Amino acid sequence: MFNDIGALELVTLVVLAVLVFGPDKLPKVIQDVTRTIRKIREFSDSAKQDIRQELGPEFKDFEFEDLNPKTFLRKQLDNDDLGLKEIRNGFDLKKEMAEVTDAVHGRESESSSSSGPSSSSGATGGRVDMSKKPEAPDDRPPFDADAT
């Protein structure tokens, strides 16, 4: 709960509490706060138990943390029935980004240079050659007055 509070912030909160409530009333305030937190936790736990009982035995594995969208997605994506792990492992983002970077800078990547001279200059295995210049820059399409 307080994982992001450092030692300096904690000391500051204690000093501030002593200044606001005073050393005489501070223990009573701490007891009241802890008692209130306990009652809230008990109320929350009893509400969770009531909901589980009302849902019935078919939802015995139901966890309220699963309602968090992050947890729900993580649980669904880790499911082996969908085969998403194989898709995720088959996709190499670093390799794809390196190929795009090489194409932008006009260098040949390792995969296209390893294909050798057997590949034709027009077909690049389904990839678009971004370093290729237009064949005829002066050859413009005809002007269509209705299109503008």
N, C-alpha and C positions, 0 to 999 in steps of 0.2 A: 504494500500500500504506500509506503513512504520510501520507495527505492530511489527516487530522484531528489531527495532532500539530503544535502550534505551536512557535515558536522557544524559548519558555521551557521547555516540556516537554522538548524535545530537549537543551537545555543541562543541565537537571536530570538527565536520563538519563546524559549523558556524565560529569557530576560524580559521580553515584552509581556508575557503572562504574569510574571511577578509584579511588574510595574502597574499593569491594568487591574489585577484582582487583589494584589497585596499578598504578603506572605501568610497572613492569617486565614484568608478565604480560599487560597489556592488549593489546598488539599480537598476541601469540600467541593470545589468546582471540578476537580479531576475525578472525584468519585461520581459526581452527577453525570459527567460526560461518559465515563466508562459504563455506567449503569444504562444510560440511554443507548449506547452502541450495542450492548448486550441484548437489550429488548428488541432493537431493530433486527439484529441477527436472528434471534429466536422467532420473531414474526416472519422473517423471510424464509427460514427453514420450515416452519409449519405451513406456510403457503405453498412451498415447493412440494411438501409431502401430500398436501391436499390435492394439488393438481395431478401428481403421479397416481394417487388413488382413483381419481375421477377418470383418468385416461384409460385405465384398465391394464390387464396383463400384456396386451400386444405392444404397449409402449414402455416395457420394463427397461429397455436400454436407452431411453430418452434422457438426454442431458440438456440442461438449460444453456450451457455454454455453446451447444450446437446452434443456438439461435443467432449467435454472433455471425455476421456474414463472412468474416475472415475465416473463422473456424469451420463453418459450413463448406466453403469453397475448398479449403485445404483438405478436409475429409473426403470430399467428392473427387478431387483431383488425385488423391492417393489411392483411389479405388482401382484395383487391377482389372476389373471387368471391362473397363472402357479402353484399355490399351494405351492410355495417355503417357505412361512411362516410356514405352517404346518410341512414341512419336517425339517426346521431349528429348530422349537420348539420341535419336536419329537426326536432330536438328542441331547443326554446329554453327552458332551465331558468329563466333570469331572468324571462322573460315569464310562465311558469307560476307561479312564486313570487309575482310581482307580482299576478297575478289572485287567488291564494289569500289574500294579504295584504289586498287590497282587499275581498274577500268577507268576511273576518273582521272588518274594521273597518267594514263596512257601506257602503263606497263602491262606486260602479260603476267597473269598469275600462274602459279605452279601447275594448276589443273589444266589450264589452256595450253601452256607451253609443253606439257607432257603428252598432249594429244598428237604432237608431231606434225609433219607435213602431210600426213594422210588426210587430215580434215580439210575440207574445202574452205576457201576464204569467205564464202557467203554464209555458210551454216556454222554456227558456233554452239551447237548443242542446245538450242532453245533459249540461249541467252542473248540479250541485246548488247551489241558492241557500242559502248558509249563513247569510245575514242574515235570512232569512225566519223569522218567529215562528210557533209552532204556532197553528193556527186556533182551536181550542177547548181551552184548557189545563184546563178543568174536566171535559171529556169523557174520562173514564178508561175503559179497557177493563174488561169484567166480571171480577170476582174468580173465580179458579179454584182451589179448595182442593187439587185433585189435582196442580196444576202446581208448588206450592211445597213 
